[in-house]
Amino acid sequence: MRSVALFIVSYTIMFLVLRGGRKEVEAEELCTTTGDLDGKCSQDGEKLCMRYMTDQSKKKFLSCTCNNVVMLHNKYKHYCECKSHCTPK
């Protein structure tokens, strides 16, 4: 009887310790900022976009993509789309 009570108490304590240590973490929302530059994306287009967008908005970006866009008269622009943490409003 004594060992059964000890087992139940130790099981309850382990359950409370393991359950209490877990916290729910909400996914942080990411915001998108866009911009464009003349010319085509090069091999390091993502790095160029990150540098350009950081200089323009003074934000730190997590990632950027570079996409070529054909404009009128066969002119090219590269379109930068960068992700950053949203600032609280």
Phi and psi restraints in degrees (value plus and minus 20) as a CYANA .aco file:
   2 ARG   PHI     -85.7   -45.7
   2 ARG   PSI     -60.9   -20.9
   3 SER   PHI     -89.2   -49.2
   3 SER   PSI     -52.1   -12.1
   4 VAL   PHI     -86.8   -46.8
   4 VAL   PSI     -64.1   -24.1
   5 ALA   PHI     -84.0   -44.0
   5 ALA   PSI     -61.8   -21.8
   6 LEU   PHI     -83.3   -43.3
   6 LEU   PSI     -60.2   -20.2
   7 PHE   PHI     -83.1   -43.1
   7 PHE   PSI     -64.9   -24.9
   8 ILE   PHI     -85.2   -45.2
   8 ILE   PSI     -62.1   -22.1
   9 VAL   PHI     -85.5   -45.5
   9 VAL   PSI     -65.4   -25.4
  10 SER   PHI     -86.6   -46.6
  10 SER   PSI     -57.7   -17.7
  11 TYR   PHI     -83.3   -43.3
  11 TYR   PSI     -63.7   -23.7
  12 THR   PHI     -83.4   -43.4
  12 THR   PSI     -63.1   -23.1
  13 ILE   PHI     -84.3   -44.3
  13 ILE   PSI     -63.8   -23.8
  14 MET   PHI     -81.5   -41.5
  14 MET   PSI     -61.7   -21.7
  15 PHE   PHI     -81.6   -41.6
  15 PHE   PSI     -65.2   -25.2
  16 LEU   PHI     -86.7   -46.7
  16 LEU   PSI     -58.3   -18.3
  17 VAL   PHI     -86.3   -46.3
  17 VAL   PSI     -67.5   -27.5
  18 LEU   PHI     -87.7   -47.7
  18 LEU   PSI     -57.3   -17.3
  19 ARG   PHI     -92.0   -52.0
  19 ARG   PSI     -59.2   -19.2
  20 GLY   PHI     -93.4   -53.4
  20 GLY   PSI     -42.8    -2.8
  21 GLY   PHI     -98.7   -58.7
  21 GLY   PSI     -31.0     9.0
  22 ARG   PHI    -113.2   -73.2
  22 ARG   PSI     113.0   153.0
  23 LYS   PHI    -144.4  -104.4
  23 LYS   PSI     123.6   163.6
  24 GLU   PHI     -97.6   -57.6
  24 GLU   PSI     110.3   150.3
  25 VAL   PHI    -134.9   -94.9
  25 VAL   PSI     103.7   143.7
  26 GLU   PHI    -103.4   -63.4
  26 GLU   PSI     123.3   163.3
  27 ALA   PHI     -90.0   -50.0
  27 ALA   PSI     112.5   152.5
  28 GLU   PHI    -100.6   -60.6
  28 GLU   PSI     114.6   154.6
  29 GLU   PHI     -96.4   -56.4
  29 GLU   PSI     119.6   159.6
  30 LEU   PHI    -126.9   -86.9
  30 LEU   PSI     121.3   161.3
  31 CYS   PHI    -126.9   -86.9
  31 CYS   PSI     130.5   170.5
  32 THR   PHI    -128.9   -88.9
  32 THR   PSI     113.0   153.0
  33 THR   PHI    -141.4  -101.4
  33 THR   PSI     116.7   156.7
  34 THR   PHI    -142.2  -102.2
  34 THR   PSI     136.6   176.6
  35 GLY   PHI    -184.0  -144.0
  35 GLY   PSI     148.2   188.2
  36 ASP   PHI    -159.7  -119.7
  36 ASP   PSI     131.2   171.2
  37 LEU   PHI    -150.2  -110.2
  37 LEU   PSI     135.3   175.3
  38 ASP   PHI     -91.4   -51.4
  38 ASP   PSI     131.0   171.0
  39 GLY   PHI      74.4   114.4
  39 GLY   PSI     159.1   199.1
  40 LYS   PHI    -114.1   -74.1
  40 LYS   PSI     138.7   178.7
  41 CYS   PHI     -87.7   -47.7
  41 CYS   PSI     116.4   156.4
  42 SER   PHI    -118.3   -78.3
  42 SER   PSI    -192.9  -152.9
  43 GLN   PHI     -79.1   -39.1
  43 GLN   PSI     -56.2   -16.2
  44 ASP   PHI    -123.2   -83.2
  44 ASP   PSI      20.1    60.1
  45 GLY   PHI     -79.9   -39.9
  45 GLY   PSI     -58.5   -18.5
  46 GLU   PHI     -84.3   -44.3
  46 GLU   PSI     -61.6   -21.6
  47 LYS   PHI     -85.8   -45.8
  47 LYS   PSI     -61.2   -21.2
  48 LEU   PHI     -82.9   -42.9
  48 LEU   PSI     -63.5   -23.5
  49 CYS   PHI     -81.8   -41.8
  49 CYS   PSI     -63.3   -23.3
  50 MET   PHI     -82.5   -42.5
  50 MET   PSI     -63.7   -23.7
  51 ARG   PHI     -84.3   -44.3
  51 ARG   PSI     -66.5   -26.5
  52 TYR   PHI     -83.0   -43.0
  52 TYR   PSI     -67.5   -27.5
  53 MET   PHI     -87.9   -47.9
  53 MET   PSI     -55.4   -15.4
  54 THR   PHI     -86.0   -46.0
  54 THR   PSI     -61.7   -21.7
  55 ASP   PHI     -84.6   -44.6
  55 ASP   PSI     -58.3   -18.3
  56 GLN   PHI     -91.8   -51.8
  56 GLN   PSI     -64.7   -24.7
  57 SER   PHI    -126.6   -86.6
  57 SER   PSI     -27.4    12.6
  58 LYS   PHI      38.1    78.1
  58 LYS   PSI      12.7    52.7
  59 LYS   PHI    -134.1   -94.1
  59 LYS   PSI     138.0   178.0
  60 LYS   PHI    -117.0   -77.0
  60 LYS   PSI     104.7   144.7
  61 PHE   PHI    -122.6   -82.6
  61 PHE   PSI     126.6   166.6
  62 LEU   PHI    -103.2   -63.2
  62 LEU   PSI     -59.5   -19.5
  63 SER   PHI    -177.5  -137.5
  63 SER   PSI     135.6   175.6
  64 CYS   PHI    -158.4  -118.4
  64 CYS   PSI     131.2   171.2
  65 THR   PHI    -142.2  -102.2
  65 THR   PSI     132.6   172.6
  66 CYS   PHI    -143.6  -103.6
  66 CYS   PSI     104.8   144.8
  67 ASN   PHI    -147.8  -107.8
  67 ASN   PSI     114.7   154.7
  68 ASN   PHI     -99.2   -59.2
  68 ASN   PSI     117.0   157.0
  69 VAL   PHI    -147.2  -107.2
  69 VAL   PSI     109.8   149.8
  70 VAL   PHI    -110.0   -70.0
  70 VAL   PSI     103.6   143.6
  71 MET   PHI    -118.3   -78.3
  71 MET   PSI    -193.6  -153.6
  72 LEU   PHI     -81.1   -41.1
  72 LEU   PSI     131.1   171.1
  73 HIS   PHI      39.9    79.9
  73 HIS   PSI      13.5    53.5
  74 ASN   PHI      37.6    77.6
  74 ASN   PSI       7.4    47.4
  75 LYS   PHI    -105.8   -65.8
  75 LYS   PSI     124.7   164.7
  76 TYR   PHI    -127.7   -87.7
  76 TYR   PSI     126.0   166.0
  77 LYS   PHI    -151.7  -111.7
  77 LYS   PSI     128.3   168.3
  78 HIS   PHI    -126.9   -86.9
  78 HIS   PSI     114.6   154.6
  79 TYR   PHI    -121.3   -81.3
  79 TYR   PSI      97.9   137.9
  80 CYS   PHI    -119.3   -79.3
  80 CYS   PSI     112.5   152.5
  81 GLU   PHI    -148.4  -108.4
  81 GLU   PSI      94.5   134.5
  82 CYS   PHI    -140.8  -100.8
  82 CYS   PSI     124.9   164.9
  83 LYS   PHI    -126.9   -86.9
  83 LYS   PSI     117.1   157.1
  84 SER   PHI    -165.0  -125.0
  84 SER   PSI     147.3   187.3
  85 HIS   PHI     -88.6   -48.6
  85 HIS   PSI     117.9   157.9
  86 CYS   PHI     -92.0   -52.0
  86 CYS   PSI     118.9   158.9
  87 THR   PHI    -107.5   -67.5
  87 THR   PSI     120.0   160.0
  88 PRO   PHI     -82.9   -42.9
  88 PRO   PSI     123.4   163.4
